[in-house]
Amino acid sequence: MDTQVRVARERYRMIVESAIDYAIFTCGLDGRITSWNAGAQAILGYAPEDIVGEPCARVFMADDIVAHVPETEMRAARDGISVRAERWHHRRDGTRFWSSGRMLALRDSQGQVIGYLKILYDRSVEKDARDALEALNAELEDRVTERTLALAAANEKLRAEILERERVGDQIRQSQKMEVIGQLTGGIAHDFNNLLTAILGALEVTRRRIDDTRNLRLIDSAINAAQRGAKLIAQLVAFARKQNLQVAYLSVNTLVEDMRELLERSAGSSVSVVFDLADDLWPVMADASQMQTGLLNLAFNARDAMPNGGTLRIGSANIHVEMAESDLTVGDYVTLLVQDNGTGMPKDVQARLFEPFFTTKDVGKGTGLGLAQVYGFVRQSGGTVRVDSAVGEGTTITILLPRSADIEGDGERVIAPG
């Protein structure tokens, strides 16, 4: 029996010593190393005479020693748990290596724990390869994320450019449409104006030749009707930009202040009028009469859009246009806005808002020429009109007029039809 035990032990020793790719060492119950194989010497760098008798914690990292990892592994092994762990260990020269290993309990023939067996395998190459792969994957993910964000930004920019092109295209088409309507309107207005001039002339001559009171009343009624028609024609001419504007150096704020009482009275008792006029407003060159008429038309429309009352805001400001548009050049402009919190307008109504004779009012309550007059004289003055409206939220109409290049004005002058 003793011979068999010796043979078994010798076979075990040979196996352990032959396992040069594995660090195998044993410890006593006190955790001190009792045996050290050739693999342990090759991997950890300690010769048996340098390490046997030392605590097994000698090969653990400082952080693991502080965390009592060696004691924890031995306690688990003593409790019958095979502890498998992957962690860093350090060699005699201070370098570290990544290991995969186990801590097992050594038992005698009666099953009593008499020590511990520690097996370590150097997996540093695999660890480095895995870390490199993870780093590469992380880099690839970062690149994919970066590229995705770049593509998203490029897509967003392209979408914004498409929307801007569509907006500019709609603006150009609207401007072209209004130009065509203006040309057509101007021709018709010119012919009707000639007819009305002839009619009024004939009526005036006829009136001087009639003494009968009843017939005079009929003639006067016809003259009044022809004069109303002439006013409508004048509005058409304004829209078509075919009128002579009597422009002069003008302060928009002063014009609004002069009309303050008229505007408040015209708005009615159920509408509160708020004036928000900017300080140091730039002057403009404009036809004061056309400005007053246009502002009244806008105020009347705002009032009608608030049948249950509301707030009418009239404001002014200086702005600088940095990018040319289809109906506006780069430069300084003065804005005059009329804002209500009434019923608002859908997009299809906004698109036709300045067309002559277009109105959403009931028959007999509007000619559809008020806004056409505003649009025409503003465009003829080198500016434009902007509309911002939403159903149920109200409407803001903004007039933009070029800042006057004159510091003090050079008197009144005429802008003839272009």
Secondary structure, DSSP 8 states (H G I E B T S, - for coil): -HHHHHHHHHHHHHHHHH-TTEEEEEEETTSBEEEE-HHHHHHH---HHHHTTSBGGGGB-HHHHHTTHHHHHHHHHHTT--EEEEEEEE-TTS-EEEEEEEEEEEE-TTS-EEEEEEEEEE-HHHHHHHHHHHHHHHHHHHHHHHHHHHHHHHHHHHHHHHHHHHHHHHHHHHHHHHHHHHHHHHHHHHHHHHHHHHHHHHHHHHHHT---HHHHHHHHHHHHHHHHHHHHHHHHHHHTT-S-EEEEEE-HHHHHHHTHHHHHHHH-TTEEEEEEE-TT---EEE-HHHHHHHHHHHHHHHHHT-TT-EEEEEEEEEEEE-S-BTTB-SEEEEEEEEEE-SS---HHHHHTTTSTT---S-TTS--S-HHHHHHHHHHHTT-EEEEEEETTTEEEEEEEEEB-S-SS----EEE---
